[in-house]
């Protein structure tokens, strides 16, 4: 099978794959105060995480998630597309279309922050 082999600073982070996967993804994300003109007041942060999805003619599918890892300045990430039967098991498996509580909590925190930041500006506009 085709897998994604991810290394962080030369050390193997995980091997993402599965014999029934139809999609594999790596998300590298940076957010917060990223530059001198940034209006975001949060401390800059970054992370990497991996996802996979399954779907077949007889099964509606599921989303698999591998552990999120924080990143630091000067971290080096290597992603290799390889053929292998060796994978790391995911830390979470959910039915397709279902969000885990960590994702929902992050969405909630973002919505709350956005609400309080924009509340005074738009509350009396009707």
N, C-alpha and C positions, 0 to 999 in steps of 0.2 A: 504494500500500500504506500501511497505518497503521504509523507508527514512533514510537518514544520519542526525543525530542530532549532531552538533558540538558546543562544549563549549570551550571558551578561558578564562583561569583563573577562572573557575567556572561559568562564565556568558554565557548564550546562545548566540551564534554568529549567527547561522542560522540552519534551518531545510530544507534539500535539498531533493527534491522529486517531483513527479508528476505522475498522473495516467497514463500518456502515455510515461514515461521515460523507456528507455531500458538500460541506463547506468548512474551511478552517480560516480563522482570522486572527491577526495580531493587532492589538490596539496600543499605540504609544501615544500618551496624552500628557500635555503640559498645560497648567492653568494657574491663575493667580496673577500676581504682580510680575510680569515677564519683561517689562521694559520701562524706561524712564517716563514715557508718555502714557503708561497704563493707568486706567482709572480703577482697576480692581485693587481693593485694599487687602486682599488675602495674600498670605505668603506664597511665593511661587512653589509649586509642587509638580512632580511628574511621576508617571507610573507606566508599567507595561503589563498587559494581561492578554490571555489567549482564549478564544472561543471556538467551538465547533458546533455544527448543526447536522441533524440527520433528517431524512424524509424518504419514504419509500411509497410504493403504490398501495401497500397494505397498512402502513403505519403513519400517523399524522406527524410524527417527528418530535425531536427534543433538542434542547440547547444544552451544550456542555461547556463548563467554565473551568479554566485552570487558574491557579492562584495569581492574584495581582501582586506585583512586586514594585515597591517604590524605586524611583531612579534618582540619581544625584548628578550634579554637574560633572562632565567629562566621562560619564559612563559610556561604554561601548557596547552596542548591541549587534549581534550577528544572527541572521536568519538564513538557514539553509533549507532548501527544498530537497528532500532525499527520499529514497525508497527504503523502507524498513518495516519490520514487524514489531519493533520495540517502541512502546509509547509509555508516557506517564499517565496514570489515570486522572481524570478530571476531579476537582474538589466538589463540584456541584453539577447536578443534572436536573433539568426542569422540562416539563412539557413545552413544546413550541408555543410561543405567545404568552408565557407566564414569566413574570419578573421576580427575581429573588429579592429578599428584604433589604439587602445591602444597596442594590440598585434603587429600589423604591425610596429608601432613606436618603440617599444622595439627591434624588430628584426632589423630594420634599424639602430638604435643606436649601437647595437652589431656588425653588419656588418661594419659600419663605423669605429668603434674603432679597430676592427680586421684588417681592411685594412690599417689604418695608422700605426698600430703596426708592421705589416709584410711587408709594402711597400718597404722599403729600402733593406730588406733581399732578396726579390724575384723579384723585378722589372726588373733587368737586366739579369735574367736567361733565358728569351726567352720563 
